[in-house]
């Protein structure tokens, strides 16, 4: 009886296949989700000596150029990683943030992919193979487009209500507890089951620090200027990192306005011809 059933099944399959061929139908294989479609953040590093006054305020000429307010928004931030930066080694950054005018904490888990030789598709395809594709609406895909390089990132941001006002962060222990509580599955299962939880549990705060964000407008785009007071390499003082950036969902807009912004900054004597290493610098110096 079992042999008879196998014969009948083979006949049915053969008939179906032949019928499909005869009718011209094509049996398509099941395809994976397409690559994610990223937004863009164009960002440049500015000379703090040229952009800021000796008192640390933004120069009037810079505020006028970019329609910046006189008073910035204050944001508290800390990054979490082990002493050996195990998360960073795998391309992951974990950030805890509090904006002074918001009633919640922001917990962000970000995976980065370097874009080599400008090959965005290759980076998106690799990310797709590792689970970051167009179907995943938990992560926002973005390309940071700096002075000489691009980086693809996927960010998962979660929020936790708080009654705290201002940019103050909770204790290191409370921040870590919240970050572990909201740990996303992709990070937790990154290289082994519960890998993310195990590594993050052994992590500590790098920082914290409070930076300034000025929101302006340039060429129809919302533009931000941020001043990050970061511990210097010797640990004896603070040096400011100044970043000017704008975001857009449109690649063509980013490609068109990027050289224009670079030109404006060069003419003003504000541009530093380097790529930003903000997160890496904080991880290494705190």
CORGI-V591856 format. One record per pair of residues at least 24 apart in sequence whose C-alpha atoms are under 10 Angstrom apart, sorted by the first residue. I is the first residue (numbers start at 1). J is the second residue. D is the distance in whole Angstrom. If there is no record, write none. Layout:
# CORGI-V591856
i:I j:J d:D
i:I j:J d:D
This chain:
# CORGI-V591856
i:32 j:128 d:9
i:32 j:129 d:9
i:32 j:133 d:9
i:32 j:134 d:10
i:32 j:135 d:10
i:33 j:128 d:8
i:33 j:129 d:10
i:33 j:131 d:10
i:33 j:132 d:9
i:33 j:133 d:6
i:33 j:134 d:6
i:33 j:135 d:6
i:33 j:136 d:9
i:34 j:124 d:10
i:34 j:125 d:9
i:34 j:128 d:8
i:34 j:132 d:10
i:34 j:133 d:6
i:34 j:134 d:6
i:34 j:135 d:8
i:35 j:121 d:8
i:35 j:123 d:10
i:35 j:124 d:6
i:35 j:125 d:6
i:35 j:126 d:9
i:35 j:127 d:8
i:35 j:128 d:6
i:35 j:129 d:9
i:35 j:131 d:10
i:35 j:132 d:8
i:35 j:133 d:5
i:35 j:134 d:5
i:35 j:135 d:9
i:36 j:121 d:10
i:36 j:124 d:7
i:36 j:125 d:9
i:36 j:127 d:9
i:36 j:128 d:7
i:36 j:132 d:7
i:36 j:133 d:5
i:36 j:134 d:4
i:36 j:135 d:8
i:36 j:136 d:8
i:36 j:137 d:10
i:36 j:139 d:10
i:36 j:140 d:9
i:36 j:141 d:7
i:36 j:142 d:9
i:36 j:154 d:10
i:37 j:124 d:8
i:37 j:133 d:8
i:37 j:134 d:7
i:37 j:140 d:9
i:37 j:141 d:7
i:37 j:142 d:8
i:37 j:143 d:10
i:37 j:249 d:9
i:38 j:120 d:10
i:38 j:124 d:9
i:38 j:134 d:9
i:38 j:140 d:7
i:38 j:141 d:5
i:38 j:142 d:5
i:38 j:143 d:6
i:38 j:144 d:10
i:38 j:152 d:8
i:38 j:153 d:9
i:38 j:154 d:9
i:38 j:248 d:10
i:38 j:249 d:7
i:38 j:250 d:9
i:38 j:251 d:9
i:39 j:140 d:8
i:39 j:141 d:6
i:39 j:142 d:5
i:39 j:143 d:6
i:39 j:144 d:9
i:39 j:152 d:10
i:39 j:153 d:10
i:39 j:247 d:7
i:39 j:248 d:6
i:39 j:249 d:4
i:39 j:250 d:7
i:39 j:251 d:7
i:39 j:254 d:9
i:40 j:141 d:9
i:40 j:142 d:5
i:40 j:143 d:5
i:40 j:144 d:6
i:40 j:145 d:7
i:40 j:150 d:10
i:40 j:151 d:10
i:40 j:152 d:9
i:40 j:246 d:8
i:40 j:247 d:6
i:40 j:248 d:5
i:40 j:249 d:6
i:40 j:250 d:7
i:40 j:251 d:7
i:40 j:252 d:10
i:40 j:253 d:9
i:40 j:254 d:7
i:40 j:255 d:9
i:41 j:142 d:7
i:41 j:143 d:6
i:41 j:144 d:5
i:41 j:145 d:6
i:41 j:146 d:8
i:41 j:150 d:10
i:41 j:151 d:10
i:41 j:245 d:7
i:41 j:246 d:6
i:41 j:247 d:4
i:41 j:248 d:7
i:41 j:249 d:9
i:41 j:251 d:10
i:41 j:254 d:8
i:41 j:258 d:10
i:42 j:143 d:8
i:42 j:144 d:6
i:42 j:145 d:5
i:42 j:146 d:6
i:42 j:147 d:9
i:42 j:150 d:9
i:42 j:223 d:10
i:42 j:244 d:8
i:42 j:245 d:5
i:42 j:246 d:6
i:42 j:247 d:6
i:42 j:248 d:8
i:42 j:254 d:7
i:42 j:255 d:9
i:42 j:257 d:9
i:42 j:258 d:6
i:42 j:259 d:10
i:42 j:261 d:9
i:42 j:262 d:10
i:43 j:144 d:7
i:43 j:145 d:6
i:43 j:146 d:5
i:43 j:147 d:8
i:43 j:223 d:10
i:43 j:224 d:9
i:43 j:225 d:10
i:43 j:243 d:7
i:43 j:244 d:6
i:43 j:245 d:4
i:43 j:246 d:7
i:43 j:247 d:9
i:43 j:258 d:8
i:43 j:261 d:9
i:43 j:262 d:9
i:43 j:275 d:9
i:43 j:276 d:8
i:44 j:145 d:8
i:44 j:146 d:6
i:44 j:147 d:6
i:44 j:148 d:10
i:44 j:225 d:10
i:44 j:242 d:9
i:44 j:243 d:6
i:44 j:244 d:5
i:44 j:245 d:6
i:44 j:246 d:10
i:44 j:258 d:9
i:44 j:261 d:9
i:44 j:262 d:8
i:44 j:265 d:9
i:44 j:270 d:10
i:44 j:271 d:7
i:44 j:272 d:8
i:44 j:273 d:8
i:44 j:274 d:8
i:44 j:275 d:7
i:44 j:276 d:7
i:45 j:146 d:8
i:45 j:147 d:8
i:45 j:225 d:10
i:45 j:226 d:10
i:45 j:241 d:7
i:45 j:242 d:6
i:45 j:243 d:5
i:45 j:244 d:6
i:45 j:245 d:9
i:45 j:265 d:10
i:45 j:270 d:9
i:45 j:271 d:6
i:45 j:272 d:6
i:45 j:273 d:8
i:45 j:274 d:7
i:45 j:275 d:7
i:45 j:276 d:6
i:45 j:277 d:9
i:45 j:278 d:10
i:46 j:225 d:9
i:46 j:226 d:10
i:46 j:227 d:10
i:46 j:241 d:8
i:46 j:242 d:5
i:46 j:243 d:6
i:46 j:244 d:7
i:46 j:265 d:8
i:46 j:266 d:10
i:46 j:269 d:9
i:46 j:270 d:5
i:46 j:271 d:5
i:46 j:272 d:5
i:46 j:273 d:9
i:46 j:274 d:9
i:46 j:276 d:10
i:47 j:240 d:9
i:47 j:241 d:8
i:47 j:242 d:7
i:47 j:243 d:9
i:47 j:265 d:10
i:47 j:269 d:8
i:47 j:270 d:5
i:47 j:271 d:6
i:47 j:272 d:6
i:47 j:273 d:10
i:48 j:227 d:8
i:48 j:239 d:9
i:48 j:240 d:6
i:48 j:241 d:7
i:48 j:242 d:6
i:48 j:243 d:9
i:48 j:270 d:8
i:48 j:271 d:10
i:48 j:272 d:9
i:49 j:240 d:9
i:49 j:242 d:10
i:49 j:270 d:9
i:50 j:268 d:9
i:50 j:269 d:7
i:50 j:270 d:6
i:50 j:271 d:9
i:50 j:272 d:10
i:51 j:227 d:10
i:51 j:242 d:8
i:51 j:265 d:10
i:51 j:268 d:9
i:51 j:269 d:9
i:51 j:270 d:6
i:51 j:271 d:9
i:52 j:227 d:9
i:52 j:240 d:9
i:52 j:242 d:9
i:52 j:270 d:10
i:56 j:227 d:9
i:56 j:229 d:10
i:56 j:240 d:9
i:57 j:227 d:9
i:58 j:214 d:9
i:58 j:225 d:9
i:58 j:226 d:10
i:58 j:227 d:9
i:61 j:268 d:9
i:62 j:225 d:10
i:62 j:265 d:9
i:62 j:268 d:8
i:62 j:270 d:9
i:63 j:214 d:9
i:63 j:215 d:10
i:63 j:216 d:8
i:63 j:225 d:9
i:64 j:216 d:10
i:65 j:216 d:9
i:65 j:217 d:9
i:65 j:218 d:8
i:65 j:264 d:9
i:65 j:265 d:10
i:65 j:268 d:10
i:66 j:214 d:10
i:66 j:215 d:9
i:66 j:216 d:6
i:66 j:217 d:6
i:66 j:218 d:5
i:66 j:219 d:9
i:66 j:222 d:9
i:66 j:223 d:7
i:66 j:224 d:9
i:66 j:225 d:9
i:66 j:244 d:10
i:67 j:214 d:9
i:67 j:215 d:8
i:67 j:216 d:5
i:67 j:217 d:6
i:67 j:218 d:7
i:67 j:222 d:10
i:67 j:223 d:9
i:67 j:224 d:10
i:68 j:213 d:10
i:68 j:214 d:6
i:68 j:215 d:6
i:68 j:216 d:4
i:68 j:217 d:7
i:68 j:218 d:10
i:68 j:223 d:9
i:68 j:224 d:8
i:68 j:225 d:8
i:69 j:213 d:10
i:69 j:214 d:6
i:69 j:215 d:7
i:69 j:216 d:7
i:70 j:214 d:8
i:70 j:215 d:10
i:71 j:212 d:9
i:71 j:213 d:9
i:71 j:214 d:7
i:71 j:215 d:10
i:72 j:211 d:9
i:72 j:212 d:6
i:72 j:213 d:5
i:72 j:214 d:5
i:72 j:215 d:8
i:72 j:225 d:9
i:72 j:226 d:9
i:72 j:227 d:9
i:73 j:99 d:8
i:73 j:100 d:7
i:73 j:101 d:8
i:73 j:166 d:10
i:73 j:167 d:9
i:73 j:211 d:8
i:73 j:212 d:6
i:73 j:213 d:5
i:73 j:214 d:6
i:73 j:215 d:8
i:73 j:226 d:9
i:74 j:98 d:9
i:74 j:99 d:6
i:74 j:100 d:6
i:74 j:101 d:8
i:74 j:166 d:8
i:74 j:167 d:6
i:74 j:168 d:10
i:74 j:210 d:7
i:74 j:211 d:6
i:74 j:212 d:5
i:74 j:213 d:6
i:74 j:214 d:9
i:74 j:226 d:10
i:74 j:227 d:10
i:75 j:99 d:4
i:75 j:100 d:6
i:75 j:101 d:9
i:75 j:102 d:10
i:75 j:166 d:8
i:75 j:167 d:5
i:75 j:168 d:8
i:75 j:169 d:9
i:75 j:209 d:8
i:75 j:210 d:5
i:75 j:211 d:5
i:75 j:212 d:6
i:75 j:213 d:8
i:75 j:228 d:10
i:76 j:100 d:8
i:76 j:105 d:10
i:76 j:166 d:9
i:76 j:167 d:5
i:76 j:168 d:6
i:76 j:169 d:6
i:76 j:207 d:9
i:76 j:208 d:7
i:76 j:209 d:6
i:76 j:210 d:4
i:76 j:211 d:7
i:76 j:212 d:9
i:77 j:105 d:10
i:77 j:106 d:9
i:77 j:107 d:10
i:77 j:167 d:8
i:77 j:168 d:9
i:77 j:169 d:7
i:77 j:205 d:10
i:77 j:206 d:9
i:77 j:207 d:7
i:77 j:208 d:6
i:77 j:209 d:6
i:77 j:210 d:6
i:77 j:211 d:8
i:78 j:169 d:8
i:78 j:172 d:9
i:78 j:175 d:9
i:78 j:204 d:10
i:78 j:205 d:6
i:78 j:206 d:6
i:78 j:207 d:5
i:78 j:208 d:4
i:78 j:209 d:7
i:78 j:210 d:9
i:78 j:279 d:10
i:78 j:282 d:9
i:78 j:283 d:9
i:78 j:286 d:10
i:79 j:107 d:10
i:79 j:108 d:10
i:79 j:175 d:10
i:79 j:176 d:10
i:79 j:203 d:9
i:79 j:204 d:8
i:79 j:205 d:6
i:79 j:206 d:5
i:79 j:207 d:7
i:79 j:208 d:8
i:79 j:209 d:10
i:79 j:279 d:8
i:79 j:280 d:10
i:79 j:282 d:8
i:79 j:283 d:7
i:79 j:286 d:9
i:80 j:172 d:9
i:80 j:175 d:9
i:80 j:176 d:8
i:80 j:179 d:9
i:80 j:200 d:7
i:80 j:201 d:10
i:80 j:202 d:9
i:80 j:203 d:6
i:80 j:204 d:5
i:80 j:205 d:5
i:80 j:206 d:6
i:80 j:207 d:9
i:80 j:208 d:10
i:80 j:283 d:8
i:81 j:199 d:8
i:81 j:200 d:7
i:81 j:201 d:9
i:81 j:202 d:8
i:81 j:203 d:4
i:81 j:204 d:6
i:81 j:205 d:7
i:81 j:206 d:7
i:81 j:283 d:8
i:82 j:199 d:7
i:82 j:200 d:7
i:82 j:201 d:9
i:82 j:202 d:6
i:82 j:203 d:4
i:82 j:204 d:6
i:82 j:205 d:9
i:82 j:206 d:9
i:82 j:283 d:9
i:83 j:202 d:9
i:83 j:203 d:7
i:83 j:204 d:8
i:83 j:205 d:10
i:83 j:206 d:9
i:83 j:283 d:9
i:83 j:284 d:9
i:83 j:286 d:10
i:84 j:203 d:9
i:84 j:283 d:10
i:84 j:284 d:9
i:85 j:199 d:10
i:85 j:203 d:8
i:85 j:204 d:10
i:85 j:280 d:10
i:85 j:283 d:8
i:85 j:284 d:8
i:86 j:196 d:10
i:86 j:199 d:7
i:86 j:200 d:9
i:86 j:202 d:10
i:86 j:203 d:9
i:87 j:111 d:10
i:87 j:187 d:9
i:87 j:195 d:10
i:87 j:196 d:8
i:87 j:199 d:7
i:87 j:200 d:8
i:87 j:203 d:9
i:88 j:112 d:9
i:88 j:279 d:10
i:88 j:280 d:8
i:88 j:283 d:9
i:90 j:190 d:9
i:90 j:191 d:9
i:91 j:153 d:9
i:92 j:153 d:9
i:92 j:154 d:10
i:92 j:155 d:10
i:92 j:187 d:8
i:92 j:190 d:10
i:92 j:196 d:10
i:93 j:155 d:9
i:93 j:279 d:8
i:93 j:280 d:9
i:93 j:283 d:10
i:94 j:155 d:10
i:94 j:156 d:10
i:94 j:157 d:10
i:94 j:179 d:8
i:94 j:183 d:10
i:94 j:187 d:10
i:94 j:200 d:9
i:94 j:203 d:10
i:94 j:205 d:10
i:95 j:157 d:9
i:95 j:175 d:10
i:95 j:179 d:9
i:95 j:205 d:9
i:95 j:206 d:9
i:95 j:279 d:10
i:96 j:157 d:10
i:96 j:158 d:10
i:96 j:159 d:10
i:96 j:169 d:8
i:96 j:170 d:10
i:96 j:175 d:7
i:96 j:176 d:9
i:96 j:178 d:9
i:96 j:179 d:8
i:96 j:205 d:9
i:96 j:208 d:9
i:97 j:159 d:10
i:97 j:167 d:8
i:97 j:168 d:9
i:97 j:169 d:7
i:97 j:175 d:10
i:97 j:208 d:9
i:97 j:209 d:10
i:97 j:210 d:9
i:98 j:159 d:10
i:98 j:162 d:10
i:98 j:164 d:9
i:98 j:165 d:9
i:98 j:166 d:8
i:98 j:167 d:5
i:98 j:168 d:7
i:98 j:169 d:6
i:98 j:170 d:9
i:98 j:210 d:9
i:99 j:165 d:9
i:99 j:166 d:7
i:99 j:167 d:5
i:99 j:168 d:8
i:99 j:169 d:10
i:99 j:210 d:10
i:99 j:211 d:10
i:99 j:213 d:10
i:100 j:164 d:9
i:100 j:165 d:6
i:100 j:166 d:4
i:100 j:167 d:4
i:100 j:168 d:8
i:101 j:164 d:10
i:101 j:165 d:7
i:101 j:166 d:6
i:101 j:167 d:8
i:102 j:161 d:9
i:102 j:162 d:9
i:102 j:163 d:9
i:102 j:164 d:9
i:102 j:165 d:8
i:102 j:166 d:8
i:102 j:167 d:9
i:103 j:159 d:10
i:103 j:160 d:9
i:103 j:161 d:6
i:103 j:162 d:5
i:103 j:163 d:6
i:103 j:164 d:7
i:103 j:165 d:7
i:103 j:166 d:9
i:104 j:158 d:10
i:104 j:159 d:6
i:104 j:160 d:5
i:104 j:161 d:4
i:104 j:162 d:5
i:104 j:163 d:8
i:104 j:164 d:8
i:104 j:165 d:9
i:105 j:158 d:8
i:105 j:159 d:5
i:105 j:160 d:5
i:105 j:161 d:6
i:105 j:162 d:7
i:105 j:163 d:10
i:105 j:164 d:9
i:105 j:167 d:10
i:105 j:168 d:10
i:105 j:169 d:8
i:105 j:170 d:9
i:105 j:175 d:9
i:105 j:178 d:10
i:106 j:157 d:7
i:106 j:158 d:6
i:106 j:159 d:5
i:106 j:160 d:7
i:106 j:161 d:9
i:106 j:179 d:10
i:107 j:156 d:8
i:107 j:157 d:5
i:107 j:158 d:5
i:107 j:159 d:6
i:107 j:160 d:8
i:107 j:175 d:9
i:107 j:178 d:8
i:107 j:179 d:7
i:107 j:182 d:8
i:107 j:183 d:9
i:108 j:155 d:7
i:108 j:156 d:6
i:108 j:157 d:4
i:108 j:158 d:6
i:108 j:159 d:9
i:108 j:179 d:9
i:108 j:182 d:10
i:108 j:183 d:9
i:108 j:184 d:10
i:109 j:139 d:9
i:109 j:154 d:8
i:109 j:155 d:6
i:109 j:156 d:5
i:109 j:157 d:6
i:109 j:158 d:9
i:109 j:179 d:9
i:109 j:182 d:10
i:109 j:183 d:8
i:109 j:184 d:8
i:109 j:186 d:10
i:109 j:187 d:8
i:110 j:139 d:9
i:110 j:140 d:9
i:110 j:141 d:10
i:110 j:153 d:7
i:110 j:154 d:6
i:110 j:155 d:4
i:110 j:156 d:6
i:110 j:157 d:8
i:110 j:187 d:9
i:111 j:139 d:9
i:111 j:141 d:10
i:111 j:152 d:8
i:111 j:153 d:5
i:111 j:154 d:5
i:111 j:155 d:7
i:111 j:156 d:9
i:111 j:186 d:10
i:111 j:187 d:9
i:112 j:141 d:10
i:112 j:142 d:10
i:112 j:143 d:9
i:112 j:144 d:10
i:112 j:151 d:7
i:112 j:152 d:6
i:112 j:153 d:4
i:112 j:154 d:7
i:112 j:155 d:9
i:113 j:143 d:9
i:113 j:150 d:9
i:113 j:151 d:6
i:113 j:152 d:5
i:113 j:153 d:6
i:113 j:154 d:9
i:114 j:143 d:10
i:114 j:144 d:10
i:114 j:149 d:9
i:114 j:150 d:7
i:114 j:151 d:5
i:114 j:152 d:6
i:114 j:153 d:9
i:115 j:143 d:9
i:115 j:144 d:10
i:115 j:145 d:10
i:115 j:149 d:7
i:115 j:150 d:6
i:115 j:151 d:5
i:115 j:152 d:7
i:116 j:149 d:8
i:116 j:150 d:8
i:116 j:151 d:9
i:117 j:149 d:8
i:117 j:150 d:9
i:118 j:148 d:10
i:118 j:149 d:8
i:118 j:150 d:7
i:118 j:151 d:9
i:119 j:150 d:9
i:120 j:150 d:8
i:120 j:151 d:9
i:120 j:152 d:8
i:123 j:151 d:9
i:123 j:152 d:7
i:123 j:153 d:10
i:124 j:152 d:8
i:124 j:153 d:10
i:127 j:152 d:9
i:127 j:153 d:9
i:127 j:154 d:9
i:130 j:186 d:9
i:130 j:190 d:9
i:131 j:186 d:8
i:132 j:186 d:9
i:138 j:184 d:9
i:142 j:247 d:9
i:142 j:248 d:10
i:142 j:249 d:9
i:143 j:247 d:10
i:143 j:251 d:10
i:144 j:245 d:10
i:144 j:247 d:9
i:144 j:276 d:10
i:145 j:245 d:9
i:145 j:247 d:10
i:145 j:254 d:9
i:145 j:255 d:9
i:145 j:258 d:8
i:145 j:275 d:9
i:146 j:245 d:9
i:146 j:258 d:9
i:146 j:262 d:10
i:146 j:273 d:10
i:146 j:274 d:8
i:146 j:275 d:6
i:146 j:276 d:7
i:147 j:258 d:9
i:147 j:259 d:10
i:147 j:262 d:8
i:147 j:271 d:10
i:147 j:272 d:9
i:147 j:273 d:6
i:147 j:274 d:6
i:147 j:275 d:5
i:147 j:276 d:8
i:148 j:273 d:8
i:148 j:274 d:7
i:148 j:275 d:7
i:148 j:276 d:10
i:149 j:274 d:10
i:149 j:275 d:7
i:149 j:276 d:10
i:150 j:275 d:9
i:156 j:183 d:10
i:156 j:184 d:8
i:157 j:182 d:10
i:157 j:184 d:10
i:158 j:182 d:7
i:158 j:183 d:9
i:158 j:184 d:9
i:167 j:209 d:10
i:167 j:210 d:7
i:167 j:211 d:9
i:168 j:208 d:9
i:168 j:209 d:9
i:168 j:210 d:8
i:169 j:208 d:8
i:169 j:209 d:9
i:169 j:210 d:10
i:171 j:205 d:10
i:172 j:204 d:7
i:172 j:205 d:6
i:172 j:206 d:10
i:172 j:207 d:10
i:172 j:208 d:9
i:173 j:204 d:9
i:173 j:205 d:9
i:175 j:204 d:10
i:175 j:205 d:9
i:176 j:200 d:8
i:176 j:201 d:8
i:176 j:202 d:10
i:176 j:203 d:8
i:176 j:204 d:8
i:176 j:205 d:8
i:177 j:201 d:9
i:204 j:286 d:10
i:205 j:283 d:9
i:205 j:286 d:8
i:206 j:279 d:10
i:206 j:282 d:7
i:206 j:283 d:6
i:206 j:284 d:8
i:206 j:285 d:8
i:206 j:286 d:5
i:207 j:231 d:9
i:207 j:282 d:7
i:207 j:283 d:8
i:207 j:285 d:8
i:207 j:286 d:6
i:208 j:282 d:9
i:208 j:286 d:8
i:209 j:282 d:9
i:211 j:240 d:9
i:211 j:241 d:10
i:211 j:242 d:10
i:212 j:242 d:10
i:213 j:242 d:10
i:213 j:243 d:9
i:213 j:244 d:10
i:214 j:244 d:9
i:215 j:245 d:10
i:215 j:246 d:10
i:216 j:246 d:10
i:217 j:246 d:9
i:218 j:246 d:9
i:218 j:257 d:10
i:218 j:261 d:9
i:219 j:257 d:8
i:219 j:260 d:10
i:219 j:261 d:9
i:221 j:245 d:10
i:221 j:246 d:7
i:221 j:247 d:8
i:221 j:248 d:8
i:221 j:253 d:10
i:221 j:257 d:9
i:222 j:246 d:6
i:222 j:247 d:7
i:222 j:248 d:9
i:223 j:247 d:8
i:228 j:278 d:8
i:230 j:278 d:9
i:230 j:281 d:8
i:230 j:282 d:7
i:230 j:285 d:8
i:230 j:286 d:9
i:231 j:281 d:9
i:231 j:282 d:8
i:231 j:284 d:10
i:231 j:285 d:6
i:231 j:286 d:8
i:232 j:281 d:9
i:232 j:282 d:10
i:232 j:285 d:7
i:232 j:286 d:10
i:233 j:281 d:9
i:233 j:284 d:9
i:233 j:285 d:6
i:233 j:286 d:10
i:234 j:285 d:9
i:235 j:285 d:7
i:235 j:286 d:9
i:241 j:276 d:9
i:241 j:277 d:9
i:241 j:278 d:8
i:242 j:270 d:10
i:242 j:271 d:10
i:242 j:272 d:10
i:242 j:276 d:9
i:242 j:278 d:10
i:243 j:271 d:10
i:243 j:272 d:10
i:243 j:276 d:8
i:243 j:278 d:9
i:244 j:271 d:9
